């Protein structure tokens, strides 16, 4: 039954209630750091920038006092999908047909440009996975809701329902592990009745046919959980758009302001690309 444990397979990491500088940041600053980090890794164009980002992520892991095995475990779980994405990207890239020819097999030719793109893709996706796992470990779902409302609070003056959006983010984050748990329960119950989910079938269509029986009961259970959640919120006096107090009020401190400015500064530096000269030298190694 362990191979059918979908909840365990989908979980890359979970929140760790530690006492670290990253854990003590304001939720708004945490969300700004996370968004800036993701944008930086997506916008980075060279190996030097991505390598520097990897060093920075390792330093952030140390600052968060998170065991290094936690993000590495998340990276290993995503490694098969990561390799597939990288192979597809390298083979279909139009700007990789340059540099020295390393070899060819039938219609496939491996050139220096493709090798450069492969290393770049490995660094980019590995950095993204490590950073996202790190972000999960020092950010609680409730803090994401608080941070979303804090960052979007200026939009409330023009009539945008910021609190409703923040509540939607929180509910979505709580429902993801719930869906995994329910899917795991359905798979185990149908397996005990003779269903075979271990058969891979014939290609993608076969896999869809194998897991198609999960969709209807999963949607029904999701609607049932949503209805129970709505009733619980109504029983507790929740009214959309009303003014509510908070159990925990976060104060914006100097450390959070400094972390936000550093995150925005690093994002701006990635756009300017200060390592362009070093990147040209690295590209020359593949020509």
N, C-alpha and C positions, 0 to 999 in steps of 0.2 A: 504493500500500500504506500510505501514511501515515495515511489515514483509518481504517484497521483497527488502528492501534496502540493497543489498549485499555489496556495498561499505562501508556503515556504519558498517555492521557486521564484515567485514574483517579487518577493521582498528583497530589496538591495540593502537596506539599512533601516534603522529606526532611531528615534530621538533618544539621546543619551543625556540625562540630567546631570551634567558636570558643572564645576565651577571654574570657568576659564574666561579670558577676555572676550572671546567671541560669543559665549553664552550670555555675558552680561550686557551685550549691546542692546540698544533700543530696537524693538521689532521693525520699525521703519528703516533704521540703519541696516539691519540684517537683510531685509528685502532688497534694499538698494545695492548692497554689496553682492547679493546673489544675482540680481539682474545685470549689474555691471560686469560681473565675472563671466556670465554666460555670453553677453554681448562681446566682451573682449576675446573670448575663445573662438567665437564665430567669426569675428572680424579680423583676427590675426592672419597674416598672409605668408609669413616666412618661418623657417625652422628655428631661427634664433629667438623670435618672439614666442613661439610655442614652447621652446625649451626653457626660456625664462619663466613662462607661465607655470610649467611643471615644477620648477624650483620653488616658485611662490606658493603653489598649492601644498607642497610638502611642508613649507614653513607654517602655513595656516593649519595644517593637520597637527603639527607640534604645538601651535598656540592654542588650539582647541582642546588639547590633551586627550585626543581621540586615539585609540590604538591603531597603529598603521595597518594591522590586519583587517580592520573593518572596511576601509575603502578598497583595499586590495581584493577582498572577498567579493565586493560588488563588481569590481572590474573583471574578475575571473568569471562571474556568472553571466556577464554581458559579452564575454569574449567571442563566443561562436557567432552571435549576430554582428558583432563588430567586424569580424573577419569577412563575413559575407558582404557587408556594406562597403568595406574598403576595396575588395576585389571588384565589385561592380563599378565603383567609382573610378578606379584606376583603368579598367578595361574600356569604359565608355567616355573617358575624359578626352576632349578634343585638343587640349593644350599640353598633352604629355608626349607628343610624338617629336621629341627633340633629344639631342644628346647621343652618347655612344650606344651602339647596339650590343646588348649583352647576349642575345640569343633569340631564336624563334622556334615555334612549334606550330606546324600547319599555318593557319592564318594569323596566329598570335605572335607578336613581336614585342620583346621587352627592351625598352630603351631607357636611357638615363633619366629622361623626364618622367616616365612612369614610375621609376624607382623613387625619384624625388617626391612625387605626389603620394606614393604609398607611405613613405616615412612621415610626410606631412599629415596624412589622414590618420595614421596610427597615433601620432602625438595629439592631434586635435580631439579625436573621439575619446582617447584615454583621459585627457585632461578634463573633458566634459563630464565623463562618468565619475572620475575621482572627485571633482568639484561638487557635483550634484549629491553624491553620497555624503560628502563632508557637510554640505548645506543641510541635509536631512538630519544629521547627527546633532547639530547645534541649534536647530529651529523647530519649535513645536508648531503643530497645526493651528493652535489658537493664536500664536504669535504671528503667523502668516496673515491671519484675518485682521489682527490689530495693525500690522504693518501696512497691509493693503489699504485699510481705511485711513491710516495716517498719511500715506503718500498721496492718496486721491482726495484728501479732505478739501483742498482748494476747489475741486470741481463741484463740491456740494453747494457752493454759492450760486452756481448757474443752473441748479435744479437736477443735477445727476444724482441718482440714489446710490451714494457711495456705500452706505451701511448695508444695503441690500446686496451689492456686488461683493463686499467682504464676506457676508454671510454665505453667499453662493460658493465662494472659494473654499470656505471652511467645510461646508457640507460635501462638496465634491472631494476634498481631501479625505474626509472620514469615510466616504462611500467606496473609495478605491480598495482598501483592504477588506471591506465588508463584501464586495463583489468577489474577491479572490477566495474568501472563506466560504461563501455560498457555492461558488463553482466547485471548490474542493469537496464540499459535502455532497453535491449532486453527483460528481464523478464517482465518489466512493459508494454512494447508495446504488447507482446504476451498475457499477462493477460487481457489487454483491449480488445483483440480480442477473448476472451473466453477460453484461455488456463488456466489450473488449475495446479499450481505449489505447492499448499498447500497439495495436496494428497501425503502421504508418500509411497503409493504403497505397494507391498508385498516384504519387505526385501530390500537387496542391489540392486537386479536386477530391482525392481520396481522404486527405486530412480534413477537408471541410465536411465531407460526409460523416466522418467519424465523430466530430465534435458538434455537428448540427443539432443533435438532440439536447444539447445544453442550453441553447439560446432561449427557447420558450420558457422553461421553468426559471431560468435566471432572470428574464424580464419580469415574470410574474412576481417573483420574490422581491425584485427591486421596487416594483410598484407598491408592494405590501409594506416594505420598509419605509418608503417615502410617505405613505399614508399614516403609518404609526408615528413617524417623526412630526408630521403636520399636526396630528392630534396632541402629541406631547407638548409642542410649542404653544398651541392654543390653550391647553390646560394650565400652562405656566404664565398665561397672560401676555403672550407675545402679540404685538400689533405692529404691522409694517409701517415704517416711517415715524414711529413714536420715539420720543427722547428716552434713553435708558442710561442708567448708571453702570459703572464697571466695578467688578470685584477687585481687579488688579489694575492699578494705574501706573504706566511706565513713564519715567521721567527721562527727558532727553539730556544726556550728560555730555561732557566735553569729549570723552572717548568715542562716543557714537558719532559726533560731528566730525572728528578727525578721521575715523574709519570711512565715513561717507565721502569726505573730500578726497581721500586716497583712492577709493574705488572709482570715483568719477575721473580723477587725474590719470589713473592707469588706463581707463577706457579711452580717454582723449589721446594718450600716448600711443595706443594701438592703432588709432586712425592715422596719426602722423607717421608711424612706422620709423622709429629712430634707428632700427637695426637694418635698414635697407642695404647699407654697404656690406655688412656681414652676410646678409642673405645672398647677395650677388656672388660673393666669394664661395659660399657653400654650393650655389647652383653650378659654379664653374667646375666643381669636383665631379659632376655628372655629365659634363659635355665631352 
